């Protein structure tokens, strides 16, 4: 199973911080050839310097809201590194606020980054993967993409869209040699929710735990990986059995958390 990572060309979006950064470090330890993308070259260069000689690293600045950037990403990677074997879509943005107080633009921005950022990456690499009859597309969604929390309407809507897209894509690509995996983390200790205080029953997990979930998904070609397993699956199962029961659990444990020194509608980047 190590051959599914070692020596493979892996593109990571959102590699500047949080889950993307942790995933870059984890995949570097597994011998991957990494292509790190993000909006700021200087931040990507800092990540590459910290990884050092543990892996071959290439940097391609990219804005997930710009469709043309994905064409340039594929062309640049194939020309300088080689065919893309695996992609990990981990770029994310968070908008918090009561749905009734937010604007349509808030929802559009969330969809642009959290949903279309995944779709654009998948559509950009699929022609090459299908031609070679091999590849793996991994997207970091969220437990919010299975059961929404209060104040998370724009983020949850985009993550539900990601989960649905990946679910359909996995079935569409059955038998082609291209695998599809969805990662469903709960709250993660990243800059995106640095100002959010969460209840003890659902603490923020470290980014490296999500990175390890990505590695498990790649090595075992798993359709979905939920992390943390018990608390996240309990909420998802409750929502499947009874949305009202899941709503009650959220209210009981105040799972939405409390924002500290953040105005409603402020953005955070994973």
N, C-alpha and C positions, 0 to 999 in steps of 0.2 A: 504493500500500500504506500510505502514511502516514495515509490517511483511516480505516484500521482502528484507529488509536489516537487521533489528534488529535480533540479534542472529545468523545470517548466517555467515558461514566461507567464507571470501573473501580474495583471493590472489591478491596482487598488485606487478607487476614487475616495476622496476625503481622507487622504493619507497624512495630512498635516497634523492631526490631533485625534484624541479620543480613540474610538474603536478602530478607525483606519490606521492610525499610528501603531496601536498595539498589534494589529493584524500584520503590519509590515514587519515588526520585530519577530513575531512568532513564525512567520513564513520564512524569514531570513535564516532562522535557526534550523529550518527544515531543508535548506539548500535551494530555495526558489531563486529565480532570476526576476527581480522586481522592477516594475514600472510604477512609480509613485506619482499620483496626480493630485492636484489641489489648485486653489486660486493663486496662492502666493509661493513663488519660486524659492524665496529666501527661507521660508518655513520648511519646505520640502528638503532643501539642502541641509538644513539643520538636522532633520530626521535621518537623512542619508549619512551624515557625518557621525551621528550617534550609533547607527548600525555598523558603520565602518566596513571592515574587510570581511565581515561574516557572510556577505552576499553581494552578488552583482546587482547594482542599482542604477536605474535610469530615471530621470525626472522629466515629466511632461506637464507643464502648467495647463490647467483645464478648468473651465467654468461649466458646471453641469447644466446650466440654463441655456447654454449656447450650443445648438445642434451641430454647427459647423466644427466646433472644437473636437467632437468625437471622431469625425472623419479624419482630422489631422492627427488625432491620437493613434488611430489604427495605422495610418500610413507611416507615421514616424516610427512607431514600434516595430512594424514589420520590416521597415527599411534598415533600422539600426540594431535591432535586437533579434527579431525573428517572429514567426507566427505566434499569435496569442493563444495560450492554452487554457488559461483560467482568468476570470474577472471577478472581483469582489466589489460590489457597489455598496459603499458605506458612507457616502456623503449625506449629511442630514441637516435640517434646520427646524427649529422649534418655535412655534407661536403659541402663547398661552393667554387665554382669556375666555370669558363667557361668550358663547357663540352669538348671543344677541347683541353684544357690544362690538363685535369685529366687523370688518368690511369684506366685501367680495375680494378685494385685492389681497387681503391676508390669506384667504383660502387659495387664491391663484398662486401666490408665492410659495406656499407650502407644497402645492401640487408640482410646481416647476422643479423644485429642488428634490423633494422626497420621492415623488412618483416618476415624473418624466426624466429625472436624472438616471433612474434605473432603466426605464424603457429605452432611452437613447443609447445607453451603453450596450444593452442587450442587442438591439437592432444593428448597431455598428459592428459588433464582433460576430454576429450569427452567420453572415455569408461565408466568412473564412472557416469558421468551425464546421459548418455543414459541408463545405467542400472537402474538408479533411476528415470528416466523419468522427471528430473527436473535439472535446472541449467541456468546460464546466462554467456555468454562470451562477454566481452566489450573490444574493441580495440580503442586506441587513434590514429587516422590517422591524417589527416591535410587537410585544404583547398587545399594545394599543391597536394593532392591526387585526386583532381577534376580538378584543373587548375594549371599547373606548372608556377612558376616564373623564370625569368632569373637567372642564376648562381646556380640554385637548382637542376640540372639534377639528381645527384645520390639520393638525398633525395626525390625528386618528383617521380622518378621511383619506389622507394621502397614504397612510400605512395600510389601511384596508385595501386600497387600490393596488399597492405593491403586492400584498399577499395574494389577492385575486389574480393579478397578472402572472405572478410566478407559478401559481397553482395551474392555471390554464397553459402557460408556456411549457411547463414540465410534461404535461400530457400531450401537447402538440409535438414535442420533440422526442417522444418515446420511439425508440428504435433507430434514431439517427446517429447515436454515439455521443450526443451532447447532453450532459447532465445538468439539472437545475436544482438548486437548494435555497431554501428560505431560512434565515436565522431570526428567531423571535426572542429578543432580550426583554427583560423587564427594565426597571430603572437602572441606568448605568452611570457610574461616577465619571462624567466627562464635562468639559467646559459648557456643553449645551444646557445642562441643568445644574450648573454649579451653585446657583442661587435658590435652588429648590430644596426645601427641607421635607424629608419623607418619613413615614411612620416606621417604628421599629420592626413591625411584622414584614415589611417589604423594603429592606435597606438597599441602597445603591450597591451594585456589584462592580467589581473592578473590570476595566476594559479588557484585561488579559483573559478573563473568563469567556468573554464573547469571542475573542480571537481564537481561543482553543475550540470553541464551538464551530467556528469557521473551518478549522483544520479537520475536526471530526467529520463535518459535512463533506469536505473534499475527499478525504481518505475512504470514507464508507459510502460515499455517494448517497447521502441521506436526503430525503425530500424536505424535511423540516427538522430544525433543532431548536428546542426551547431552553432558555437559560434565564434564571435558575429554574431547575426542573419542578420542584414541588409547589412553590407558591404560584408560579406562573401558570402551570398546568391546572392547578386547582381553580384559579379564576376563569381560565378558558373553558374548563369542563363545566363549571357552574353556569357560565353564560350560555353554553350549548344546551344544558338541561332546562334552565329557566333564566331569561334575562333579568327578571325581577329579583331573583335570588342573588345574582351577581351584583345588581345595583345595590341591594341591601348590604352585601359584603363590603362594597366600596365605601358606602356611607359609614358602616360600623367601624372600619379601620382607617377611614379618611385617607384612602389610597392616593387621592389626587395630590396630597402634600400641600405645602404652603410656600409660596414665593416670598423671598426675602429681598427687600429693597429693589424690586423689579416692577416697572409699570406694566399694567395689563397690555398685552399685545407685543411686548418686547421680544426680540428674536435671539435665539442662541444657536450656535453652530456646534455640531458634534465633533 
